[in-house]
Amino acid sequence: MPDYYRLPLRLDLLINGADLVQQPQVRQQANCSMEESIHNNVYLIITTKFKEVRFDPLFGSTIWDDDFQMGNDSANNGFWTDRVKTSVRDALRRYEKRLERINVEVDLDRAGATDAHKRLLMVVTAEIRKSNHQPFEFRHELLIAPFIAKKS
């Protein structure tokens, strides 16, 4: 099974020529499983603003663009969550080719949020292509308006 690099990247290990094959403890610091790699990529996609990645202005999601545009009325929030779902699903189809049958659910409320924040619970379910369609799930809570990534 191929190894994937863990985030944050341990470039010090790679540049200094650490022997990842002969040193399992060093390998564990630098590498991760395919599932963890997919989780990392999904996280990067949802927390990256469009045009933030210079070589590909389409990488990211609309969360950043629309963060302050949602109002307090539920009709506007429904439009906003639909837009976020579509944006994330399209980005995952484009940038995470290891997944198929991607479904994105977004729940937005103030419960559990502080101050002016709203809580956005993002759930991505899919199947991993190269693992005999093993189920994949990504759950992450974001506090938005203003946007904050909450540690899980």
C-alpha positions in Angstrom: 0.0 0.0 0.0 1.4 3.4 -0.9 2.4 5.8 1.8 1.0 9.4 2.0 2.6 12.3 3.7 1.2 13.5 7.0 0.2 17.1 7.6 1.9 19.2 8.6 4.7 18.1 6.2 7.9 17.0 7.9 10.2 18.4 5.3 13.1 18.3 7.7 12.9 14.5 7.6 12.7 14.3 3.8 15.4 16.9 3.1 17.8 15.5 5.6 17.6 12.1 3.9 15.9 10.2 6.7 15.6 6.5 5.7 11.8 6.0 5.9 12.1 2.4 5.0 14.7 1.4 7.6 13.4 3.6 10.4 9.7 2.8 11.2 9.5 5.5 13.9 10.6 8.2 11.5 8.3 6.8 8.8 5.4 7.1 11.2 6.2 10.8 11.8 6.3 11.5 8.0 3.7 9.2 6.5 0.0 8.5 7.0 -2.6 6.2 5.7 -4.7 6.9 2.6 -7.7 7.6 4.7 -5.9 10.2 6.8 -4.5 11.7 3.6 -8.0 12.0 2.2 -9.2 13.6 5.4 -6.3 16.1 5.2 -7.2 17.0 1.6 -10.9 17.5 2.4 -9.9 19.8 5.3 -7.6 21.8 3.0 -10.4 22.1 0.4 -13.0 23.4 2.8 -10.7 25.8 4.6 -9.1 27.3 1.5 -10.4 30.4 -0.1 -10.7 30.5 -3.9 -7.6 32.1 -5.6 -5.5 31.4 -2.5 -3.5 28.7 -4.3 -1.7 30.6 -7.0 -1.3 27.8 -9.4 -5.0 26.8 -9.3 -7.5 29.6 -8.5 -10.4 27.0 -8.4 -8.9 25.1 -5.4 -11.0 25.7 -2.3 -14.6 26.3 -1.4 -17.1 29.2 -1.3 -17.2 29.3 2.5 -14.7 32.1 2.6 -16.4 34.1 -0.1 -19.8 33.9 1.5 -18.8 34.0 5.2 -20.1 37.5 6.0 -22.9 37.5 3.4 -25.3 35.3 5.3 -27.9 37.1 7.3 -29.9 36.1 10.3 -33.0 35.0 8.3 -33.4 31.2 7.8 -34.3 31.6 4.1 -30.9 33.2 3.3 -29.1 30.6 5.4 -30.8 27.8 3.4 -29.6 29.4 0.1 -26.1 29.8 1.7 -25.9 26.1 2.9 -27.0 24.9 -0.5 -24.3 27.0 -2.2 -21.7 25.6 0.3 -22.8 22.0 -0.3 -22.5 22.4 -4.1 -19.2 24.2 -3.8 -17.6 21.5 -1.6 -19.1 18.6 -3.6 -17.8 20.1 -6.9 -14.3 20.7 -5.4 -14.1 17.2 -4.0 -15.1 15.7 -7.4 -12.3 17.9 -9.0 -9.5 17.5 -6.4 -10.1 14.3 -4.6 -10.1 11.6 -7.2 -9.8 8.8 -4.6 -13.4 9.3 -3.7 -16.6 8.5 -5.5 -20.3 8.7 -4.7 -19.7 11.9 -2.8 -22.4 13.3 -0.6 -22.1 16.6 1.4 -24.3 17.6 4.2 -24.2 21.0 5.9 -26.0 22.0 9.1 -25.9 25.6 10.2 -27.0 26.9 13.6 -26.0 29.0 16.6 -26.2 26.2 19.1 -22.8 25.5 20.6 -21.4 28.7 19.0 -20.2 31.7 20.9 -20.6 35.4 20.3 -21.5 36.3 16.7 -20.4 32.9 15.3 -22.6 30.3 13.7 -21.7 26.7 13.8 -21.3 24.9 10.5 -21.2 21.1 10.7 -19.9 19.6 7.5 -20.3 15.9 6.9 -18.9 14.3 3.8 -19.7 10.7 3.0 -18.3 8.8 0.1 -16.6 5.6 -1.0 -12.9 5.1 -1.5 -12.2 3.9 -5.1 -9.1 1.8 -4.6 -10.2 0.1 -1.4 -13.1 -2.0 -2.8 -15.6 0.9 -2.1 -14.8 1.2 1.6 -17.0 3.9 3.2 -15.4 7.2 4.0 -16.7 9.8 6.4 -15.4 13.3 7.2 -17.0 15.3 10.0 -15.8 18.7 10.9 -17.3 21.6 12.8 -16.4 25.2 11.8 -17.4 28.4 13.6 -18.1 31.0 10.9 -19.0 34.6 10.6 -16.1 35.2 11.2 -14.6 31.8 10.1 -12.7 29.8 12.6 -11.6 26.2 12.3 -12.4 24.3 15.6 -10.0 21.6 16.7 -11.6 18.2 16.8 
